Each structure stands twice: as C-alpha cells, then as structure tokens.
Amino acid sequence: MVTRKLAAWAAIIAIPTALTGYFGQNLPYPGYEQWWGFVVSTALIVVTAGGLYLYLKRRNWL
C-alpha cells in the first residue's frame, strides 16, 4: 500500500517536471515570449496533474 502511494505521488510530480522541462527549454515553442504562453503552460500543468490525481484517487492509489 505504501509503495502504491509513493508511486502515485511520484507520477503526479513527474508531470509538472516533464512539462516545465519542455517549456523551460531555450527553444521557441508555440507561445514563446508571449503572455499567453505562460498561461497555457501553467494551465496544462495544473490540468494534467489534477486529472492524474483524480484518476489515481478513484482507483484507490491515494
């Protein structure tokens, strides 16, 4: 049970890490140097991490 919870939290933390790693590169991406680029990347992080949290909560992993 403890291993499941640790794995679930690790997966939830991995999503923002991966997305900020992608959007944090010094390469142009859609929204680079635009005000809405930050908003889109932040919303993407919140929605995906929150969605995974809800999914894992329903599956009784958390």
C-alpha positions as CSV (number, residue, x, y, z in Angstrom):
1,M,0.0,0.0,0.0
2,V,2.8,2.4,0.8
3,T,4.6,1.6,-2.4
4,R,1.4,2.4,-4.4
5,K,1.1,5.8,-2.7
6,L,4.7,6.6,-3.3
7,A,4.5,5.6,-7.0
8,A,1.3,7.6,-7.4
9,W,2.8,10.8,-5.9
10,A,5.9,10.3,-8.0
11,A,3.8,10.1,-11.2
12,I,1.9,13.2,-10.2
13,I,5.2,15.1,-9.5
14,A,6.7,13.8,-12.7
15,I,4.1,15.6,-14.9
16,P,5.0,19.1,-13.9
17,T,8.6,18.3,-14.0
18,A,8.4,17.0,-17.6
19,L,6.2,19.9,-18.8
20,T,8.4,22.6,-17.3
21,G,11.4,20.8,-18.7
22,Y,9.8,21.0,-22.2
23,F,8.6,24.6,-21.8
24,G,11.7,25.7,-20.0
25,Q,14.0,25.0,-22.9
26,N,15.6,27.9,-24.6
27,L,14.0,26.9,-27.9
28,P,11.0,28.6,-29.4
29,Y,7.7,26.8,-28.9
30,P,4.1,27.9,-29.6
31,G,3.6,30.9,-27.2
32,Y,7.3,31.5,-26.7
33,E,7.8,35.1,-25.5
34,Q,4.0,35.7,-25.5
35,W,1.9,36.5,-22.4
36,W,-0.4,33.6,-23.1
37,G,2.4,31.0,-23.4
38,F,2.9,31.2,-19.6
39,V,-0.8,30.9,-19.0
40,V,-1.2,27.9,-21.4
41,S,1.8,26.0,-19.9
42,T,0.6,26.7,-16.3
43,A,-2.9,25.5,-17.2
44,L,-1.6,22.4,-18.9
45,I,0.4,21.5,-15.8
46,V,-2.5,22.1,-13.4
47,V,-5.0,20.2,-15.6
48,T,-2.8,17.2,-16.2
49,A,-1.5,16.8,-12.7
50,G,-5.0,17.4,-11.3
51,G,-6.5,14.9,-13.7
52,L,-4.0,12.3,-12.8
53,Y,-4.6,13.0,-9.1
54,L,-8.3,12.4,-9.5
55,Y,-7.8,9.3,-11.6
56,L,-5.5,7.8,-9.0
57,K,-7.8,8.8,-6.2
58,R,-10.7,7.0,-7.9
59,R,-8.5,3.9,-8.3
60,N,-7.7,3.9,-4.6
61,W,-4.0,4.5,-5.2
62,L,-4.0,7.6,-3.0
